[in-house]
């Protein structure tokens, strides 16, 4: 019998990526997981920039009340579960979305931009309302009504914004 050698084609991944699954799980590829492990990040805080749909996952202490535990696999990946966060931003993707990420060594955080088309129109409208309220000199604290926010406050702010 003539055997042939199977040649492995796998290569070490050097570019970090973040994948978001529809059930609210964030998966880090091998490169991103190595960065988190090197930083000693057993937990991360999620930072959200609603104007750019930017997400940052910053290394945090395990006891931080706003931190999410990082689950490192025996392989080369890691995950966190952040279902409430994705409900908050109105995430609507039906399939896993993978985006490139960058490591900020000084801030000890992984940064990425989520596709804006999967952030709900309610959340985007909240951005417009808050921006308009700030122009009027009001300080508006806003939470999406779909995530337990105060709907009367939202309606009052919504009425203050001129219709397009």
C-alpha positions as CSV (number, residue, x, y, z in Angstrom):
1,X,0.0,0.0,0.0
2,X,1.4,3.4,-0.9
3,X,1.0,6.0,1.7
4,X,1.4,9.7,1.2
5,X,2.1,12.3,3.8
6,X,-0.6,14.7,4.7
7,X,0.9,18.2,4.7
8,X,-0.6,20.5,7.3
9,X,-1.5,24.0,5.9
10,X,-2.5,25.6,9.2
11,X,-0.6,28.8,10.0
12,X,-0.4,30.8,13.2
13,X,-3.0,33.6,13.2
14,X,-1.4,36.9,13.9
15,X,-4.3,39.3,13.3
16,X,-6.8,39.5,16.2
17,X,-10.5,39.3,15.4
18,X,-13.7,39.3,17.4
19,X,-16.7,37.3,16.4
20,X,-20.2,38.0,17.7
21,X,-22.8,35.2,17.7
22,X,-26.5,35.9,17.6
23,X,-27.0,34.5,21.1
24,X,-24.8,37.2,22.6
25,X,-21.4,35.4,22.8
26,X,-18.2,37.1,21.8
27,X,-15.5,34.8,20.6
28,X,-11.8,35.8,20.3
29,X,-9.6,34.2,17.8
30,X,-6.2,32.8,18.8
31,X,-4.3,36.1,18.2
32,X,-6.8,38.1,20.3
33,X,-6.9,35.4,23.0
34,X,-3.1,35.5,23.3
35,X,-3.2,39.3,23.8
36,X,-5.9,38.9,26.5
37,X,-3.9,36.1,28.2
38,X,-0.7,38.1,28.1
39,X,-2.5,41.0,29.8
40,X,-3.8,38.7,32.5
41,X,-7.3,39.5,31.5
42,X,-9.5,36.9,33.3
43,X,-12.3,39.5,33.0
44,X,-13.1,42.4,30.7
45,X,-15.3,45.5,30.8
46,X,-17.3,46.2,27.7
47,X,-17.0,49.8,26.5
48,X,-19.4,51.0,23.8
49,X,-19.1,54.0,21.5
50,X,-22.6,54.4,20.1
51,X,-21.6,57.0,17.5
52,X,-19.2,54.8,15.7
53,X,-20.5,51.3,16.8
54,X,-17.1,50.8,18.4
55,X,-16.7,48.2,21.1
56,X,-13.7,47.9,23.4
57,X,-13.0,44.9,25.7
58,X,-10.8,46.3,28.5
59,X,-8.9,44.0,30.9
60,X,-10.5,44.2,34.3
61,X,-10.3,42.7,37.8
62,X,-12.4,39.6,38.4
63,X,-14.3,41.4,41.2
64,X,-15.3,44.4,39.0
65,X,-19.1,44.5,39.1
66,X,-19.2,45.6,35.4
67,X,-16.7,42.9,34.2
68,X,-17.5,39.8,32.2
69,X,-15.5,36.6,32.8
70,X,-13.3,35.5,30.0
71,X,-13.4,31.7,29.4
72,X,-10.2,30.5,27.9
73,X,-10.5,27.2,26.1
74,X,-7.8,24.5,26.1
75,X,-7.3,25.3,22.5
76,X,-6.4,28.8,21.4
77,X,-9.6,30.8,21.8
78,X,-11.6,32.6,24.4
79,X,-15.2,33.7,24.8
80,X,-17.4,35.9,26.9
81,X,-21.2,35.9,27.2
82,X,-22.8,39.4,27.0
83,X,-26.4,38.8,26.0
84,X,-27.7,41.9,27.9
85,X,-25.2,44.2,26.2
86,X,-26.4,43.0,22.8
87,X,-30.0,43.5,23.8
88,X,-29.0,47.0,24.9
89,X,-27.6,47.9,21.5
90,X,-30.4,46.1,19.7
91,X,-28.1,43.6,17.9
92,X,-30.0,42.0,15.1
93,X,-27.5,39.8,13.1
94,X,-28.8,36.4,12.5
95,X,-25.4,34.9,11.7
96,X,-22.0,35.2,13.4
97,X,-20.2,38.4,12.5
98,X,-16.4,38.6,12.6
99,X,-14.6,41.9,12.6
100,X,-10.9,42.8,12.8
101,X,-9.7,44.1,16.2
102,X,-6.7,46.1,17.4
103,X,-4.9,45.9,20.7
104,X,-4.3,49.1,22.7
105,X,-1.4,48.2,25.0
106,X,-1.6,51.4,27.0
107,X,-5.3,51.0,27.8
108,X,-5.1,47.1,27.9
109,X,-8.0,46.7,25.6
110,X,-9.1,45.1,22.4
111,X,-11.0,47.5,20.1
112,X,-13.3,46.7,17.1
113,X,-16.0,48.3,15.1
114,X,-19.3,46.4,14.9
115,X,-21.3,46.6,11.6
116,X,-23.8,49.5,12.1
117,X,-26.5,47.7,10.0
118,X,-27.0,45.3,12.9
119,X,-27.5,47.9,15.6
120,X,-31.2,48.6,16.0
121,X,-32.9,51.7,14.6
122,X,-34.2,52.4,18.2
123,X,-30.6,52.6,19.4
124,X,-29.6,54.8,16.4
125,X,-32.6,57.0,17.1
126,X,-31.4,57.3,20.7
127,X,-28.1,58.6,19.5
128,X,-29.8,61.3,17.4
129,X,-32.0,62.3,20.3
130,X,-29.1,62.5,22.7
131,X,-27.1,64.5,20.3
132,X,-30.0,66.9,19.8
133,X,-30.6,67.2,23.5
134,X,-26.9,68.0,24.1
135,X,-27.2,70.8,21.4
136,X,-30.0,72.2,23.4
137,X,-27.8,72.2,26.5
138,X,-29.7,69.4,28.3
139,X,-27.8,66.5,29.8
140,X,-29.8,63.5,28.7
141,X,-29.2,60.2,30.2
142,X,-30.8,57.6,28.0
143,X,-31.4,53.9,28.0
144,X,-33.2,52.1,25.3
145,X,-36.8,51.4,26.3
146,X,-36.4,47.9,25.1
147,X,-34.0,47.2,27.9
148,X,-35.9,48.6,30.9
149,X,-35.4,52.3,30.2
150,X,-38.0,54.9,31.2
151,X,-40.3,55.1,28.2
152,X,-41.8,58.4,29.3
153,X,-38.4,60.1,29.3
154,X,-37.7,58.6,25.9
155,X,-41.0,59.8,24.5
156,X,-40.4,63.3,25.9
157,X,-37.0,63.5,24.3
158,X,-38.3,62.1,21.1
159,X,-40.9,64.8,20.9
160,X,-38.2,67.5,21.5
161,X,-36.3,66.4,18.4
162,X,-37.6,67.9,15.1
163,X,-39.0,65.3,12.7
164,X,-37.2,64.7,9.5
